[in-house]
Amino acid sequence: MTKELNVVAVSPSQSRLNDTISSLKQMGHSVVGQAGDPHGARPIIDGFRPGLVVVDHDPPALHGPDAVRTILRGQRLPVLVLHRQKDGVSELVSAIYKAGASNTIYWDGVGAALETGIAHTVECFHQRLELLEMSAAAKLIVEAGRDIVVKRERLNRSQALAQLRRECRRRNLNLVDYAYQVIFGRQRMSM
C-alpha cells in the first residue's frame, strides 16, 4: 500500500465521485477536496498542494486529456486518470499521457486496481521528477563548461557550445561528461 496521500478527486458524476472518494478513504488516503470539473479543482489544488489528483474521464462531460492540461497548468503533480472505456482505449491513453498524466487505468469502481494504480502513479511521478532534476543538473553542467570555454577560448556562447560538441565527438564522450571534465580542468580543447 502507498503511504497516506492527500488527494483531490475530480468527476462530473456525483455517484462516481462518491465511489472514488469512498475507495480512497478505505485505502487510508485523505480526500482534501473534490470537484465536478478541473476548473473547480484548480483552487483546491492551489490551496492544498495534494500528493495526488484523481480524475474520472467521463466523456463528454469531462475529457481526460483536457482535464489533465487544466489541472497541471504550471504545476508538477501526480495525476491518475480513471477510465471505464474497454474498446479503442489506446488513443485515449496516449492522449492522456501526452497531456501530462502520470498514469491512467481502467477502473469500474471495484477491486484493487485503484490501489495498484495509485502506487504506480506515485512511483512514475517521482521517477519523472528525478529525470527532470537530472536533466536540469546536466544542463547546468553543460552551461558551466560552455562558459569556461567562452572565457578560455574567447568565443561567444554558441561557438563555445559548438566547440564542446566537436570535442565530444572527437573524444567519443557525451556532452555532460566532457563538460564536467572541462569544469574540473581535466581536458584542454584542441583547436
Backbone as CSV, one residue per row, in Angstrom:
resi,resn,N_x,N_y,N_z,CA_x,CA_y,CA_z,C_x,C_y,C_z
1,MET,0.840,-1.193,0.000,0.000,0.000,0.000,0.881,1.250,0.000
2,THR,0.442,2.245,-0.723,1.117,3.528,-0.779,0.904,4.261,0.531
3,LYS,1.913,5.058,0.944,1.713,5.856,2.158,0.506,6.758,1.970
4,GLU,-0.050,7.202,3.075,-1.243,8.038,3.018,-0.971,9.303,2.221
5,LEU,-1.869,9.608,1.312,-1.743,10.790,0.467,-2.919,11.721,0.688
6,ASN,-2.682,13.013,0.480,-3.770,13.982,0.393,-4.191,14.010,-1.066
7,VAL,-5.450,13.741,-1.320,-5.939,13.545,-2.683,-7.058,14.529,-3.004
8,VAL,-7.055,15.015,-4.242,-8.182,15.772,-4.787,-8.824,14.875,-5.838
9,ALA,-10.132,14.690,-5.757,-10.878,13.855,-6.696,-11.717,14.743,-7.604
10,VAL,-11.709,14.418,-8.906,-12.435,15.225,-9.888,-13.295,14.309,-10.755
11,SER,-14.607,14.572,-10.767,-15.517,13.810,-11.619,-16.802,14.610,-11.804
12,PRO,-17.359,14.610,-13.021,-18.638,15.299,-13.229,-19.824,14.497,-12.691
13,SER,-19.601,13.215,-12.426,-20.662,12.350,-11.934,-20.555,12.227,-10.417
14,GLN,-21.591,12.678,-9.709,-21.555,12.639,-8.244,-21.453,11.211,-7.728
15,SER,-22.139,10.280,-8.368,-22.087,8.887,-7.889,-20.684,8.294,-8.088
16,ARG,-20.054,8.584,-9.228,-18.698,8.077,-9.448,-17.700,8.783,-8.538
17,LEU,-17.939,10.063,-8.293,-17.088,10.807,-7.367,-17.192,10.193,-5.970
18,ASN,-18.404,9.869,-5.555,-18.607,9.241,-4.248,-17.913,7.876,-4.170
19,ASP,-18.007,7.078,-5.264,-17.334,5.773,-5.305,-15.819,5.942,-5.169
20,THR,-15.283,6.895,-5.896,-13.840,7.131,-5.867,-13.400,7.575,-4.479
21,ILE,-14.116,8.540,-3.911,-13.768,9.056,-2.581,-13.857,7.942,-1.534
22,SER,-14.906,7.148,-1.594,-15.073,6.044,-0.655,-13.907,5.063,-0.763
23,SER,-13.519,4.726,-1.970,-12.405,3.792,-2.171,-11.096,4.390,-1.676
24,LEU,-10.884,5.666,-1.952,-9.658,6.326,-1.496,-9.571,6.326,0.030
25,LYS,-10.678,6.617,0.677,-10.694,6.643,2.151,-10.471,5.248,2.723
26,GLN,-11.045,4.216,2.095,-10.841,2.845,2.559,-9.364,2.447,2.462
27,MET,-8.648,3.046,1.519,-7.219,2.765,1.351,-6.362,3.570,2.316
28,GLY,-7.000,4.471,3.078,-6.260,5.246,4.065,-5.812,6.618,3.591
29,HIS,-6.291,7.042,2.442,-5.927,8.358,1.925,-6.910,9.416,2.432
30,SER,-6.436,10.650,2.511,-7.287,11.769,2.909,-7.735,12.513,1.662
31,VAL,-9.023,12.630,1.475,-9.549,13.392,0.348,-9.705,14.828,0.829
32,VAL,-8.806,15.707,0.351,-8.791,17.095,0.820,-9.697,17.993,-0.005
33,GLY,-10.201,17.467,-1.116,-11.105,18.263,-1.930,-11.698,17.439,-3.050
34,GLN,-12.831,17.925,-3.539,-13.497,17.281,-4.658,-14.109,18.338,-5.541
35,ALA,-14.191,18.018,-6.819,-14.755,18.975,-7.769,-15.421,18.225,-8.913
36,GLY,-16.361,18.887,-9.528,-17.070,18.307,-10.663,-16.375,18.540,-11.982
37,ASP,-15.380,19.427,-11.996,-14.634,19.688,-13.217,-13.233,20.198,-12.853
38,PRO,-12.302,20.185,-13.799,-10.934,20.588,-13.483,-10.800,22.057,-13.104
39,HIS,-11.669,22.912,-13.653,-11.603,24.333,-13.281,-11.996,24.533,-11.815
40,GLY,-12.949,23.751,-11.358,-13.340,23.809,-9.952,-12.279,23.205,-9.043
41,ALA,-11.469,22.320,-9.595,-10.406,21.684,-8.811,-9.187,22.596,-8.637
42,ARG,-9.000,23.544,-9.549,-7.791,24.391,-9.505,-7.612,25.117,-8.163
43,PRO,-8.619,25.804,-7.633,-8.418,26.479,-6.343,-8.088,25.505,-5.211
44,ILE,-8.671,24.318,-5.259,-8.392,23.310,-4.238,-6.936,22.858,-4.357
45,ILE,-6.513,22.593,-5.585,-5.135,22.152,-5.834,-4.152,23.235,-5.409
46,ASP,-4.444,24.476,-5.780,-3.557,25.584,-5.407,-3.480,25.760,-3.889
47,GLY,-4.587,25.520,-3.205,-4.620,25.716,-1.762,-4.020,24.579,-0.954
48,PHE,-4.172,23.338,-1.442,-3.751,22.192,-0.651,-2.472,21.513,-1.139
49,ARG,-2.088,21.751,-2.398,-0.924,21.062,-2.974,-0.991,19.565,-2.654
50,PRO,-1.997,18.876,-3.198,-2.188,17.464,-2.858,-1.049,16.577,-3.368
51,GLY,-0.962,15.398,-2.786,0.021,14.424,-3.224,-0.442,13.649,-4.444
52,LEU,-1.723,13.781,-4.799,-2.294,13.071,-5.942,-3.602,13.726,-6.345
53,VAL,-3.838,13.777,-7.649,-5.132,14.197,-8.181,-5.680,13.016,-8.978
54,VAL,-6.895,12.602,-8.651,-7.555,11.506,-9.359,-8.669,12.109,-10.199
55,VAL,-8.601,11.869,-11.507,-9.564,12.443,-12.450,-10.348,11.314,-13.101
56,ASP,-11.659,11.460,-13.124,-12.534,10.481,-13.775,-12.796,10.951,-15.197
57,HIS,-12.248,10.236,-16.167,-12.504,10.534,-17.582,-13.932,10.087,-17.879
58,ASP,-14.805,11.049,-18.101,-16.226,10.759,-18.281,-16.757,11.572,-19.458
59,PRO,-16.470,11.118,-20.683,-16.932,11.898,-21.826,-18.451,11.885,-21.915
60,PRO,-19.065,12.893,-22.462,-18.436,14.123,-22.957,-18.276,15.190,-21.876
61,ALA,-18.799,14.915,-20.679,-18.756,15.939,-19.621,-17.332,16.298,-19.207
62,LEU,-16.454,15.317,-19.158,-15.081,15.584,-18.737,-14.148,14.736,-19.600
63,HIS,-13.391,15.393,-20.439,-12.446,14.725,-21.332,-11.093,14.661,-20.639
64,GLY,-10.578,13.448,-20.387,-9.356,13.228,-19.624,-8.170,14.096,-20.013
65,PRO,-7.755,14.099,-21.291,-6.580,14.902,-21.661,-6.764,16.398,-21.398
66,ASP,-7.943,16.928,-21.699,-8.196,18.354,-21.444,-8.186,18.644,-19.945
67,ALA,-8.754,17.733,-19.170,-8.782,17.904,-17.711,-7.361,17.907,-17.153
68,VAL,-6.521,17.006,-17.647,-5.135,16.929,-17.165,-4.395,18.232,-17.452
69,ARG,-4.552,18.744,-18.669,-3.876,20.016,-19.024,-4.329,21.152,-18.110
70,THR,-5.620,21.220,-17.813,-6.140,22.268,-16.928,-5.592,22.101,-15.516
71,ILE,-5.570,20.885,-15.030,-5.103,20.620,-13.665,-3.619,20.906,-13.515
72,LEU,-2.828,20.526,-14.502,-1.377,20.667,-14.391,-0.851,22.047,-14.756
73,ARG,-1.696,22.911,-15.204,-1.267,24.232,-15.665,-0.226,24.832,-14.711
74,GLY,1.053,24.719,-15.114,2.137,25.336,-14.366,2.568,24.594,-13.105
75,GLN,2.066,23.395,-12.872,2.423,22.668,-11.654,2.879,21.257,-11.982
76,ARG,3.655,20.702,-11.084,4.049,19.300,-11.191,3.307,18.539,-10.102
77,LEU,2.394,17.699,-10.533,1.588,16.900,-9.614,1.375,15.521,-10.218
78,PRO,1.316,14.485,-9.377,0.922,13.189,-9.927,-0.579,13.192,-10.203
79,VAL,-0.934,12.829,-11.429,-2.338,12.790,-11.828,-2.656,11.389,-12.337
80,LEU,-3.668,10.777,-11.749,-4.164,9.473,-12.171,-5.516,9.686,-12.835
81,VAL,-5.644,9.222,-14.078,-6.912,9.342,-14.800,-7.574,7.966,-14.832
82,LEU,-8.789,7.915,-14.333,-9.582,6.689,-14.350,-10.464,6.705,-15.588
83,HIS,-10.533,5.583,-16.274,-11.459,5.500,-17.408,-12.214,4.189,-17.329
84,ARG,-13.364,4.157,-17.952,-14.202,2.956,-17.951,-14.434,2.470,-19.373
85,GLN,-13.546,2.847,-20.232,-13.659,2.524,-21.645,-12.837,1.263,-21.916
86,LYS,-13.461,0.247,-22.517,-12.747,-1.004,-22.780,-12.252,-1.090,-24.220
87,ASP,-12.957,-0.478,-25.146,-12.591,-0.570,-26.557,-11.993,0.743,-27.041
88,GLY,-11.072,0.653,-27.962,-10.469,1.847,-28.558,-9.742,2.714,-27.553
89,VAL,-9.147,2.069,-26.562,-8.567,2.816,-25.463,-7.147,3.311,-25.760
90,SER,-6.449,2.745,-26.734,-5.041,3.111,-26.956,-4.877,4.587,-27.322
91,GLU,-5.763,5.124,-28.147,-5.678,6.548,-28.494,-5.968,7.430,-27.284
92,LEU,-6.935,7.034,-26.486,-7.274,7.778,-25.274,-6.089,7.787,-24.311
93,VAL,-5.524,6.620,-24.046,-4.398,6.508,-23.121,-3.221,7.339,-23.614
94,SER,-2.935,7.256,-24.894,-1.833,8.035,-25.473,-2.074,9.534,-25.278
95,ALA,-3.283,9.984,-25.525,-3.609,11.411,-25.362,-3.511,11.845,-23.899
96,ILE,-3.910,10.973,-22.989,-3.845,11.295,-21.557,-2.389,11.445,-21.110
97,TYR,-1.532,10.530,-21.556,-0.111,10.633,-21.204,0.533,11.869,-21.827
98,LYS,0.193,12.143,-23.080,0.751,13.331,-23.747,0.340,14.613,-23.033
99,ALA,-0.826,14.602,-22.427,-1.303,15.784,-21.698,-0.552,15.983,-20.383
100,GLY,0.160,14.939,-19.931,0.971,15.077,-18.727,0.565,14.218,-17.550
101,ALA,-0.423,13.347,-17.728,-0.833,12.474,-16.622,0.294,11.510,-16.270
102,SER,0.396,11.177,-15.005,1.399,10.212,-14.561,0.969,8.783,-14.872
103,ASN,-0.352,8.547,-14.890,-0.852,7.203,-15.117,-2.329,7.274,-15.490
104,THR,-2.799,6.215,-16.127,-4.229,6.069,-16.404,-4.562,4.590,-16.290
105,ILE,-5.699,4.295,-15.698,-6.101,2.900,-15.530,-7.580,2.740,-15.848
106,TYR,-7.938,1.518,-16.237,-9.347,1.148,-16.336,-9.809,0.832,-14.926
107,TRP,-10.871,1.461,-14.494,-11.412,1.195,-13.161,-12.919,1.251,-13.220
108,ASP,-13.554,0.144,-12.841,-15.012,0.074,-12.887,-15.655,0.314,-11.525
109,GLY,-14.855,0.794,-10.564,-15.398,1.124,-9.260,-15.233,0.037,-8.225
110,VAL,-14.709,-1.107,-8.634,-14.492,-2.197,-7.682,-13.086,-2.767,-7.860
111,GLY,-12.635,-3.487,-6.843,-11.362,-4.186,-6.960,-10.169,-3.362,-6.536
112,ALA,-9.027,-4.016,-6.577,-7.777,-3.427,-6.109,-7.057,-2.629,-7.194
113,ALA,-7.647,-2.520,-8.364,-6.978,-1.805,-9.458,-6.654,-0.365,-9.072
114,LEU,-7.518,0.274,-8.309,-7.285,1.660,-7.921,-6.054,1.767,-7.020
115,GLU,-5.926,0.885,-6.048,-4.786,0.924,-5.141,-3.480,0.692,-5.905
116,THR,-3.471,-0.295,-6.779,-2.287,-0.566,-7.601,-2.002,0.623,-8.515
117,GLY,-3.047,1.183,-9.093,-2.892,2.348,-9.973,-2.305,3.543,-9.244
118,ILE,-2.735,3.766,-8.010,-2.205,4.886,-7.216,-0.726,4.669,-6.924
119,ALA,-0.375,3.465,-6.495,1.028,3.173,-6.183,1.901,3.386,-7.421
120,HIS,1.444,2.903,-8.567,2.201,3.054,-9.809,2.276,4.520,-10.231
121,THR,1.193,5.253,-10.060,1.151,6.665,-10.419,2.176,7.461,-9.626
122,VAL,2.193,7.260,-8.326,3.119,7.998,-7.463,4.562,7.628,-7.814
123,GLU,4.813,6.343,-8.034,6.164,5.896,-8.396,6.606,6.510,-9.728
124,CYS,5.736,6.474,-10.732,6.067,7.058,-12.049,6.312,8.551,-11.936
125,PHE,5.510,9.229,-11.154,5.670,10.675,-10.987,7.032,10.989,-10.385
126,HIS,7.418,10.274,-9.352,8.701,10.540,-8.702,9.875,10.178,-9.611
127,GLN,9.724,9.137,-10.421,10.767,8.807,-11.393,10.891,9.914,-12.437
128,ARG,9.758,10.436,-12.876,9.787,11.523,-13.868,10.436,12.776,-13.273
129,LEU,10.107,13.091,-12.027,10.736,14.234,-11.364,12.244,14.050,-11.250
130,GLU,12.648,12.849,-10.906,14.077,12.556,-10.788,14.777,12.758,-12.129
131,LEU,14.147,12.303,-13.203,14.725,12.510,-14.531,14.801,13.989,-14.885
132,LEU,13.758,14.737,-14.543,13.778,16.172,-14.810,14.876,16.866,-14.026
133,GLU,15.051,16.465,-12.764,16.114,17.053,-11.950,17.477,16.711,-12.514
134,MET,17.649,15.460,-12.972,18.922,15.080,-13.578,19.149,15.874,-14.854
135,SER,18.089,16.077,-15.623,18.203,16.857,-16.855,18.599,18.294,-16.545
136,ALA,18.003,18.860,-15.507,18.331,20.236,-15.122,19.782,20.326,-14.657
137,ALA,20.235,19.337,-13.896,21.627,19.330,-13.435,22.571,19.172,-14.616
138,ALA,22.218,18.309,-15.558,23.055,18.110,-16.739,23.158,19.408,-17.543
139,LYS,22.044,20.110,-17.671,22.052,21.378,-18.401,22.973,22.382,-17.721
140,LEU,22.924,22.436,-16.389,23.798,23.358,-15.659,25.272,23.006,-15.852
141,ILE,25.587,21.714,-15.872,26.975,21.286,-16.093,27.439,21.694,-17.481
142,VAL,26.616,21.472,-18.482,26.986,21.846,-19.853,27.152,23.358,-19.965
143,GLU,26.239,24.123,-19.353,26.353,25.588,-19.404,27.617,26.076,-18.707
144,ALA,27.972,25.457,-17.586,29.197,25.852,-16.879,30.433,25.532,-17.717
145,GLY,30.437,24.357,-18.339,31.553,24.004,-19.228,31.642,24.949,-20.412
146,ARG,30.486,25.283,-20.975,30.455,26.226,-22.100,31.013,27.579,-21.676
147,ASP,30.625,28.055,-20.505,31.098,29.363,-20.033,32.608,29.374,-19.813
148,ILE,33.157,28.257,-19.383,34.613,28.165,-19.245,35.278,28.273,-20.609
149,VAL,34.701,27.595,-21.588,35.250,27.654,-22.949,35.114,29.065,-23.514
150,VAL,34.027,29.750,-23.207,33.845,31.137,-23.652,35.012,31.992,-23.171
151,LYS,35.334,31.875,-21.903,36.414,32.681,-21.325,37.785,32.233,-21.830
152,ARG,38.000,30.934,-21.817,39.308,30.391,-22.166,39.647,30.609,-23.644
153,GLU,38.676,30.399,-24.511,38.924,30.452,-25.956,38.454,31.757,-26.601
154,ARG,37.859,32.630,-25.800,37.341,33.908,-26.278,36.345,33.725,-27.445
155,LEU,35.374,32.876,-27.179,34.321,32.599,-28.143,32.995,33.091,-27.583
156,ASN,32.000,33.247,-28.467,30.666,33.539,-27.937,30.036,32.216,-27.497
157,ARG,28.862,32.287,-26.870,28.251,31.091,-26.296,27.956,30.011,-27.336
158,SER,27.393,30.386,-28.469,27.053,29.371,-29.468,28.313,28.750,-30.066
159,GLN,29.350,29.547,-30.274,30.615,28.998,-30.778,31.230,28.047,-29.750
160,ALA,31.171,28.419,-28.478,31.736,27.578,-27.427,30.982,26.252,-27.323
161,LEU,29.658,26.306,-27.432,28.876,25.075,-27.381,29.191,24.190,-28.582
162,ALA,29.311,24.780,-29.755,29.674,24.022,-30.950,31.058,23.384,-30.777
163,GLN,31.983,24.127,-30.173,33.322,23.594,-29.925,33.264,22.418,-28.938
164,LEU,32.466,22.556,-27.893,32.289,21.449,-26.944,31.755,20.207,-27.659
165,ARG,30.776,20.398,-28.509,30.185,19.262,-29.229,31.198,18.595,-30.154
166,ARG,31.996,19.391,-30.856,33.031,18.824,-31.734,34.021,17.990,-30.923
167,GLU,34.432,18.536,-29.785,35.384,17.822,-28.934,34.775,16.533,-28.388
168,CYS,33.507,16.554,-28.080,32.825,15.342,-27.600,32.879,14.253,-28.664
169,ARG,32.554,14.633,-29.888,32.581,13.652,-30.973,33.998,13.129,-31.192
170,ARG,34.952,14.028,-31.177,36.352,13.651,-31.414,36.851,12.700,-30.323
171,ARG,36.454,12.941,-29.087,36.918,12.140,-27.952,35.970,10.987,-27.613
172,ASN,34.856,10.900,-28.347,33.853,9.863,-28.119,33.316,9.904,-26.676
173,LEU,32.945,11.100,-26.225,32.352,11.313,-24.908,30.990,11.968,-25.081
174,ASN,30.111,11.811,-24.072,28.860,12.560,-24.149,29.100,13.983,-23.636
175,LEU,28.213,14.866,-23.976,28.390,16.292,-23.708,28.510,16.598,-22.210
176,VAL,27.712,15.967,-21.390,27.750,16.235,-19.945,29.078,15.778,-19.356
177,ASP,29.520,14.580,-19.721,30.799,14.076,-19.196,31.957,14.968,-19.613
178,TYR,31.945,15.388,-20.870,33.041,16.230,-21.333,33.000,17.609,-20.653
179,ALA,31.812,18.181,-20.526,31.682,19.482,-19.861,32.165,19.383,-18.414
180,TYR,31.859,18.283,-17.756,32.319,18.055,-16.384,33.852,18.039,-16.338
181,GLN,34.460,17.382,-17.308,35.920,17.336,-17.368,36.505,18.719,-17.630
182,VAL,35.851,19.501,-18.472,36.311,20.870,-18.744,36.237,21.703,-17.464
183,ILE,35.154,21.565,-16.738,34.965,22.341,-15.500,36.098,22.057,-14.506
184,PHE,36.458,20.810,-14.371,37.466,20.461,-13.392,38.870,20.389,-13.972
185,GLY,39.032,21.008,-15.142,40.360,21.189,-15.715,41.057,19.956,-16.200
186,ARG,40.298,18.904,-16.444,40.925,17.671,-16.893,41.124,17.638,-18.393
187,GLN,40.448,18.513,-19.092,40.546,18.498,-20.547,40.848,19.887,-21.074
188,ARG,41.774,19.952,-21.980,42.022,21.184,-22.739,41.436,20.931,-24.113
189,MET,40.909,21.938,-24.682,40.313,21.779,-26.008,41.413,21.917,-27.048
190,SER,41.362,21.033,-28.039,42.330,21.160,-29.128,41.708,22.035,-30.196
191,MET,42.447,22.916,-30.686,41.922,23.847,-31.699,42.372,23.460,-33.074
